[in-house]
């Protein structure tokens, strides 16, 4: 996988910021850390809203230092913490996770068609075995 730079939005009216990814290598394979992408999405969402880390941490009832570590990809947040932070950001958790999934797909080099099984072409013919089975059942 070729992972060079990932662009994220740093806030309303600001220029996109480029962060150099430092993927983890395990057994010769490059891996993208999900916790890093979750943190990036949370931070990008917070900054787009023009909110401080302190504001979101307070509203989510999460320690400021812990939320900072989550945003930097140093800690993996539980589903309860993620739900609380999403609520504090007034964003559905599903939207955050969808954004994370989309970013991971880009980093993995997948296209939209690879993600959506409905985007695959539907065959316009039936397999001969299915036609024969149907014919035998009808007759």
Buried (B, 14 or more C-beta within 10 A) or exposed (E): EEBEEBEBBBBEEEEEEEEEBEBEEEEEEBBBBBBBBBBBBBBBBBBBBEBEBEBBBEBBEBEBEBBBBBBEBEBBBEEEBBBBBBBBBEBEBEEBBEBBBBBBBBBBEEEEEEEEEEEEEEEEEEEEEEEEEEEEEEE
